[in-house]
Amino acid sequence: MKHILHFIFGGITIFTFAQCGSSQVFVTEPPFTHGEVAQEPWTAGEDRSLSGTNVLIPMKDEGGVELDSLHYRGKRVPLHRMEKGSYVVYIGRLYDETKPDLIMHADPRKEGGNRPPRLIPRSDLDLDEGEAAVSYSMNGERYYYRLTDLTPSPPVHYNQKPPF
């Protein structure tokens, strides 16, 4: 009898946690209005060793919410709010993944300079190619809004690594 109760309780627990991953709420009418969303390739450094993409979301009316993260190309990055006068834009900065050279040697001391890989949070949202999504919280609930028309912008070069 104990085994049957454990089996039933385990099944209910697994079913409950399995439902948590599918609770993403995509909205079609968000409380904010945005302008033309742009994707801007960038490079940094004298040798242009760093590269990535900025996603710029200009806001017309924030609607009392603050956007917190961007889901784009299978990655999830934080959004940074920039304000100049009445102009507000959210910037999501994605870095291109570069694999550093690894030193493999029979002497473990010569492998001491190897750096561990940088972990990049992955997005669990199902987005089509060229689509992005922003997330925000309202009344204790997390919402996602799908961005479909990302306009390509000319590339930008920074002399140093971008600030965030």
C-alpha positions in Angstrom: 0.0 0.0 0.0 2.9 2.4 0.8 4.4 1.8 -2.6 1.2 2.7 -4.4 0.8 5.9 -2.4 4.5 6.9 -3.1 3.9 6.1 -6.8 0.7 8.2 -7.0 2.3 11.1 -5.0 5.4 11.0 -7.3 3.2 11.1 -10.4 1.3 14.1 -9.2 4.5 15.9 -8.3 6.1 15.3 -11.7 2.9 16.4 -13.4 2.7 19.6 -11.4 6.3 20.6 -12.2 5.9 19.7 -15.8 3.1 22.3 -16.1 5.4 25.1 -14.8 7.5 25.2 -18.0 4.5 25.8 -20.2 3.0 28.7 -18.3 4.3 31.4 -20.6 1.7 34.0 -21.4 2.2 35.8 -24.7 0.2 39.0 -24.9 -1.0 40.6 -28.2 -1.8 44.0 -26.7 0.9 45.0 -24.1 0.4 47.9 -21.8 3.2 49.8 -23.4 3.8 51.2 -27.0 7.1 51.0 -28.7 8.7 52.5 -31.8 10.6 50.7 -34.5 12.7 47.9 -33.0 16.2 47.8 -34.5 18.9 45.1 -34.5 22.4 46.6 -34.7 25.6 44.5 -35.2 28.6 45.7 -33.3 32.3 45.0 -32.8 34.7 46.2 -30.1 38.4 46.5 -29.5 41.3 47.4 -31.8 41.4 43.9 -33.2 37.6 43.7 -33.3 37.9 40.5 -31.2 34.5 41.1 -29.5 31.3 41.2 -31.5 27.6 40.8 -31.1 24.2 42.4 -31.7 22.3 45.2 -29.9 18.5 45.1 -30.0 17.1 48.6 -29.5 13.5 49.1 -28.3 12.5 52.7 -28.3 9.5 53.4 -26.1 6.7 55.8 -26.9 4.6 55.0 -23.7 5.9 52.7 -21.0 2.4 52.1 -19.6 3.7 51.7 -16.0 5.8 48.6 -16.6 9.5 48.0 -16.9 10.9 45.5 -19.4 13.4 43.2 -17.8 14.8 40.7 -20.3 15.1 40.1 -24.0 14.8 36.6 -25.7 16.5 36.5 -29.0 18.3 33.9 -31.1 17.9 31.3 -28.3 19.5 33.5 -25.7 18.1 35.5 -22.8 19.8 38.8 -21.9 18.8 41.6 -19.5 17.4 44.8 -20.9 19.0 48.1 -19.8 16.9 51.2 -19.7 18.5 54.3 -21.2 16.9 57.7 -20.9 17.8 61.1 -22.4 15.2 63.8 -21.7 11.9 62.3 -22.8 13.5 59.7 -25.1 13.5 56.2 -23.5 15.1 53.1 -25.1 15.7 49.6 -23.8 18.9 48.0 -25.0 19.6 44.2 -25.1 23.2 43.4 -25.8 24.0 39.9 -27.1 27.6 38.7 -27.4 28.7 36.4 -30.1 30.1 33.2 -28.6 33.8 32.7 -29.2 35.5 29.6 -28.1 38.8 30.3 -26.5 41.8 28.2 -27.5 42.4 25.4 -25.0 45.8 24.2 -24.0 45.8 20.4 -23.7 49.0 18.9 -22.3 50.1 15.9 -20.5 51.5 18.2 -17.7 48.4 19.6 -15.9 50.3 22.7 -14.8 50.6 23.8 -18.4 46.8 23.8 -18.7 46.5 26.2 -15.8 45.8 29.2 -18.1 42.6 27.7 -19.5 39.5 29.7 -18.7 36.2 28.1 -17.9 33.5 28.6 -20.5 31.1 31.6 -20.0 27.6 30.4 -19.2 25.0 32.2 -21.2 21.4 31.8 -20.1 19.3 30.1 -22.8 15.8 31.2 -23.6 13.1 28.6 -23.2 10.6 30.5 -25.5 9.7 29.0 -28.9 10.4 31.9 -31.3 10.7 31.9 -35.1 13.9 33.0 -36.9 14.1 36.8 -36.8 11.7 37.1 -33.9 12.4 38.4 -30.4 10.4 38.6 -27.2 10.5 40.9 -24.2 9.4 40.0 -20.7 7.9 42.1 -18.0 6.0 41.7 -14.8 2.7 43.1 -13.9 0.5 42.3 -10.8 2.9 39.6 -9.8 2.5 37.8 -13.2 5.2 37.4 -15.9 4.2 38.3 -19.4 5.9 38.0 -22.8 5.4 40.2 -25.8 6.6 39.0 -29.3 8.5 41.4 -31.5 8.3 40.4 -35.1 9.6 43.4 -37.3 13.2 43.9 -36.3 14.8 46.5 -38.6 18.5 46.0 -39.5 20.7 49.0 -38.6 24.3 49.8 -39.8 27.1 48.2 -37.8 28.7 50.1 -34.9 32.3 49.8 -33.7 33.3 50.5 -30.0 36.9 51.2 -29.1 36.5 49.3 -25.8 34.1 46.6 -24.5 30.6 48.0 -24.2 29.6 49.0 -20.6 27.0 46.2 -20.1 
